[in-house]
């Protein structure tokens, strides 16, 4: 009775310790990732006069796509700091002396990991596709309203997804273009390049898109098998960004829901390369959230051993693990493209690899043995010899 009461108090203590650090880590990592985008978004307010409300909405739409990565990162940091503090204050020794083994410490940590996995998966399955689609729609609507302030002469302009435009001269008041070059790559199977002497750019009615009216030019088509076609025109109109003109054969896989990914993976009308991209994206929606479970097992023994370095050491270790994980994940994502392994295996390899390392370190920690450490002097000597 007394023993179970002690375990319950200890479990709540661990959950509270990890939860506070976890929430703090999410805020910090998300702000760091948002920093690069914030600079560009604030330019819209200062330079182009975009309302601050619209920019705030864009920031809100961006957050879910960042949370997919920051939730596992924040959880890893939280466990490392929590157990690093417990070890530094000798609370781990007191816990072991009370009869609680290291394996009995894991249930509250795994409970927190499951909560992190649930939130990360919810964001990956629902939040990120919604945010990405809403962000692009709002960006295009803002682009249509503030088009006179966004186009620049003698500058390649790529604000429209899949379209790159260049113009020698642009009249802001009349929105007239001279010396226009447009590369339209929205249809990847048949990209085209347009040259025109003159043109006018305006917004379409009701679709939040752009209408380009071009005069006196030519269209260069590149097809499969090295085929080529040239068409001259006196007048040519094209729309960009509206729903009717979108290309269903090659959508951005990050904007699709899980049901859309499944339907496109099994559609024989879609090219095999695109179906492979959809399959890879489908598995990544599960592998990234499940990284929190792997980090829970890996972080506990490392946090206990990191008693002297303190919070700075825990932060450094978490950054090293995160970078290593995403490097391995990036390499694993190339395996399906090269035909080495199917996506269902390749994208789970990083989790399995780090899970094996975590179980090994956890076993050593339970036996009161320290995991092997790579000394800083050894690393420095290696870089000196390499240079």
Protein Blocks (a to p, Z undefined) as FASTA:
>chain_A
ZZmmmmmmmmmmmmmmmmmmmmmmmmmmmmmmmmmmmmmmmmmmmmnopafklmmmmmmm
mmmmmmmmmmmmmmmmmmmmmmmmmmmnommmmmmmnopafklmmmmmmmmmmmmmmmmm
mmmmmmmmmmmmmmmmmmmmmmmmmmmmmpcghiacfkbghiacddfbdcfklopaehia
dddfkbmmlgcddddfbdcddddehklpacdddehiadddddehhiacddddfbdcddeh
iaklpcfklccfklpcfklmmmmmmmmkbcfklmmmmmmmmmmmmmmmmmmmmmmmmmmm
mmmmmmmnommlmmmmmmmmmmmmmmmmmmmmmmmmnomacfklmmmmmmmmmmmmmmmm
mmmmmnopacddddfklmmmmmmmmZZ
